[in-house]
Amino acid sequence: MSVVIVGGNECMTRQYIDICNEYKCSAKVFCKMRDGLKNKVGSPDLLVLFTNTTSHKMVKCALSEIKGTGAMVARSHSSSASALRNILTQHSCKE
């Protein structure tokens, strides 16, 4: 299962990727708005939005990129490691 994480803390990028690997998921993490975010999201199975630490522009960009792909969207106000684990558990990423 492929996961794209938008938002979160930049210092936790490696931890987000490691958590996704524990759940047998491949992950891309975008903590900051960078040039070409639009072209790098791709078509993931799950889009995780950490809404407290991201801009509205990033959220709109990510949502417009996955529109029509059938990807699941999970929003979380918290960008903690436990919040990501809960999301992955809820969306049937098996350990």
C-alpha positions in Angstrom: 0.0 0.0 0.0 1.4 3.4 -0.9 0.9 6.4 1.5 1.5 10.1 1.0 1.8 12.2 4.1 1.2 16.0 3.7 2.1 18.2 6.6 3.7 17.1 9.9 6.9 18.1 11.6 10.0 18.2 9.3 12.2 16.7 12.0 9.9 13.6 12.1 10.1 12.8 8.4 12.3 9.8 9.0 10.1 8.5 11.8 7.0 8.8 9.6 8.7 6.7 6.9 9.8 4.1 9.5 6.3 3.8 10.9 4.9 3.2 7.4 7.6 0.6 6.8 6.5 -1.2 10.0 3.0 -1.4 8.5 4.4 -2.7 5.1 3.5 0.6 3.4 5.7 2.7 1.1 5.6 6.4 2.0 6.3 9.8 0.6 6.4 12.7 3.1 5.8 16.4 2.2 6.2 18.6 5.2 6.7 21.9 3.4 5.3 23.3 0.2 8.0 22.8 -2.5 8.0 23.4 -6.2 6.6 20.4 -8.0 4.5 19.0 -5.1 1.8 18.8 -7.7 3.8 16.5 -9.9 5.2 14.3 -7.0 2.0 13.2 -5.2 1.2 10.5 -7.7 -1.7 8.2 -7.1 -1.4 6.8 -3.5 -3.8 4.3 -1.9 -4.0 6.6 1.2 -3.4 10.3 1.6 -2.7 11.5 5.2 -3.3 15.1 5.9 -1.9 16.5 9.2 -4.1 19.6 9.2 -2.5 21.5 12.2 0.9 21.8 10.5 0.1 22.4 6.9 -1.2 25.2 4.9 -4.6 25.3 3.1 -2.7 25.7 -0.2 -0.9 22.4 0.4 -4.1 20.6 1.3 -5.9 21.9 -1.8 -3.0 20.9 -4.0 -2.8 17.4 -2.6 -6.6 16.9 -2.8 -6.8 18.1 -6.4 -4.0 15.7 -7.4 -5.7 12.6 -6.1 -9.1 13.6 -7.2 -10.6 10.8 -9.3 -8.0 8.2 -8.3 -10.1 6.5 -5.6 -7.5 7.2 -2.9 -8.6 7.2 0.7 -8.1 10.5 2.6 -7.4 10.6 6.4 -7.2 13.9 8.2 -5.7 14.4 11.6 -5.2 17.5 13.6 -2.3 15.9 15.5 0.9 15.1 13.6 2.3 12.7 16.2 3.7 9.2 15.6 0.7 7.7 17.5 -1.7 9.6 15.3 -0.1 8.1 12.2 -0.2 4.6 13.7 -3.9 5.0 14.5 -4.6 6.1 10.9 -2.7 3.2 9.4 -4.4 0.7 11.7 -7.9 2.2 10.8 -7.2 2.0 7.1 -6.3 -1.7 7.1 -2.6 -1.5 6.8 -1.7 -4.8 8.5 1.3 -5.0 10.8 
